[in-house]
């Protein structure tokens, strides 16, 4: 297993533990109304979808999808590292955005919007990087004259 895949999978298990802990806090606020942790619902969702699920899928996809024939086997690892940085930076910003709400719109935070931009750009870069391995460019042969 390549190093980037190990990093993705390790991060996904970290987010699984943190997301499960947040889920326990959320369930406590349902049972005991004096515990008010419902503001953590968006962070719990982000940690479970982008932190656990996407990091795990990206790490396994980077490892297991068919390799390219030319150059490095899996393509340029810089793009995959950028994906890891963008998605996890988005998760950190998503966590911080729960504490900085806008007074204008209670449900909107510009930090949350920025974190979703980071998620989207990271996922786009990863799909762009992996797509060549799923569907390689066509082989053009020279026609005989």
Secondary structure, DSSP 8 states (H G I E B T S, - for coil): --HHHHHHHHHHHHHHHHHHHHHHHHHHHHH-TTS--GGGHHHHHHIIIIIIIIHHHHHHHHHHS---SSSSSS--HHHHHHHHHHHHHHHHHHHHHTTS--SS-TT--HHHHHHHHHHHHHHHHHHHHHHHHHS----------
